[in-house]
Amino acid sequence: MPGKMLLSSGAKVELSRSAAAARRGIRRGKRETLEAKSTRANAIAARLALTYPDVECPLTHRNHFELLVAVILSAQCTDAAVNKVTPELFRRYPDAAALSGSSTRDIEALIRTLGLFRAKAKSLQRCAQQLVEEFEGQVPATMAALTKLAGVGRKTANVILGHAFTTPGIAVDTHCKRLSNRLELTREQDPTKIERDLGCLLPPQEWTGFSHRLIIHGRRVCHARKPNCGGCVLREWCPSRDGAVRACTAVRQG
């Protein structure tokens, strides 16, 4: 089970220095070079790491199988809601073999409070069958293998790889997508292309922590409808600062 991602005091000092250097190099009103954007992205990653130093998967789990199930269930659903249903689900079905032999109706009954519960029940059952038939009941540790499983796309696979196997990956959800565009780290809307663009700007060792922290920041500060630009620690690196609020206000008034 993965532990927290912690920063040493030395790392914090180094992150502060890199962030300060990036602030001095930022120039607004000019077309940003790839090198300048990469410097800014790393400064953003540094500030996020200082702001949210303890990165831990919010989905309750004890092993790789439980993490996989929980992440599949978390699609279009809050982590808190998932954590309410998984204890009984895992008690009934502690491993892939047990879950593969269940009926979708029984799974539905346990996850009924979650959105898209019928589709998720089918995905869980099929995913468990694939684990038993193709991977000896174990969760695979590669992107190619994970994305063959029912209910698993690149975002889910990157979460599994990063938190279960410490393999760098950028999990692009709705928050990561929104903030990446507001910060002008990408102009893409397709999650795979956003993942590619962010991966070009940051070193692999930053990928998992950066995307996770960006998601946290999107939930707490940079909201979709009314971002709190005044209270944002990324304000000085954000080309959309204040403008995002004005745009949202204009849409509501229009």
Salt bridges, closest charged atoms under 4 A:
GLU32 OE2 - ARG40 NE 2.80
GLU66 OE2 - ARG62 NH2 2.52
ASP79 OD2 - ARG219 NH1 3.19
GLU88 OE2 - ARG91 NH2 2.74
GLU88 OE2 - ARG92 NE 3.00
GLU133 OE1 - ARG126 NH1 3.78
GLU188 OE2 - ARG196 NH2 3.63
GLU195 OE2 - ARG154 NH2 2.60
ASP197 OD1 - ARG196 NH2 3.01
GLU236 OE1 - ARG23 NE 3.04
ASP242 OD2 - ARG235 NH2 3.01
